C-alpha cells in the first residue's frame, strides 16, 4: 500500500495526459474518410492527430491530419464529401509543417451563412479605401483598392452580381470617389437616382470619349506625381495637402461592350479603341487612383482580353457554370461550391465563400 498510491497517481497522470492530447472522434474520422474513399494507393486513410481552436477565430476548429501522402488537390476534390462525412463546413484546407500534414479549418455544419445580410452604414470601413463586400464564416470580407486596384465580378443571371457591384460603388462614393458607369442593359439597373452623383453612358461613342478622358487624366497625374516626387495618390495627397479623387469606372456587363461578334469594320475599330483604353487603365491605374470594376455573366473567354483580365487581381464569382467560373477564378469551384439557387453567395479567388450585403437603392 505504501507504494501503490504513487503508482496509481503516476498511472492516473499518464491517462489524463493521454486524454488531453488524444483527439476525440479519431476513430470515427478515420472510418468516415475511409467510407468516402479518401485513401492513398495502399488503401491507407488519413489519421486525425489533433483538433484545436483557431486562436484568431474562436468559432473555427483546426483538424490536423497525417495525410498519408494524399495530395492536397485530392482533399479539395473531395471537399463536399469530407464536409458531409465529418458534419462540418470547411473554410479552407492547407498543408501543415511540410506536406505530411493537412490542416482542415472548419466550423460545425450547423453554423452557416444567412441567406440575406442587409447593409447598414455602420459596416462602412473607416480605413482609407477599404470596401466591404459581405461576411464569411471568418468575418467581414473586404478589398483595399489602394493595394488591389481592379475587381472582376462574375455570376449568372440572378446571382446578385449587380447588387454587389452597386454596393461597392455606393461605398466608393461615400468615401469621396468619382464614379463612372457604362450601362448597356437599357438603364434598368441604374435608375435616375444614380445620375445625381455618377456619370453614366449608354452609347459606345460616349464610352470611348469617357475612357479617353480617363486615360488623359492618368497621363496628367503621372506628370504631376513625377514632379512632386510621389509614387501614389495617397502619398501625393498627404505630401501636397491636395484632395485628388480616386476615379472608378464600372461596367455591369463588360461582354456587351467588348463583343465584336457580327460587328462591321467601323464598329470593330471603335471597340478596339475602347479595349485599348481599358487595357491602359488596367495596367497603370493603381498608383494614380484610377480603378476598374468589371462584371460579366457571359461564359466566353474571348470576351475579356488577357491584357485586361490578367490585371484584375481581385476576382469574385457568384453562381455560375464551370466555364464562367474558370474564366473568373481559373477553376470550377464556383460551379461546385455555390448552390444553384443561391443569391448573393460568392466565392473569392482565394477560396473564401461569403454572403454579400443586400443593398437597397434608398441607401444612396
Buried (B, 14 or more C-beta within 10 A) or exposed (E): EEEEEEEEEEEEEEEEEEEEEEBEBBEEBBEBBBEBEBBBEEEBBBBBBEBEEBEEBEBBBBBBBBBBEBEBEEBBEBBEBBBEBBEBBBBBBEBBEEEEBBBBBBBEEEEEBEEEBEBEEEBBBEEEBBBBBBBBBBEBBEBBBBEEBBBBBBBBEEBBBBBBBBBBBBBBBBBEBBBBBBBBEEEEBBEEEBEEEBBBBBEBEEBBEBBEBBBEBBEEBEEBBEEEEBEBBBBBBEEEEEEBBBBBBBBBBBBBBBBBEEEEEEEEEBBEBBBBBBBBBBEBBBBBBBBBBBBBBBBBEEBBBEBBBEBBBBBBBBBBEBBBBBBBBEBBBBBBBBEEEBBBBBBBBEBBBBBBBBBEEEBB
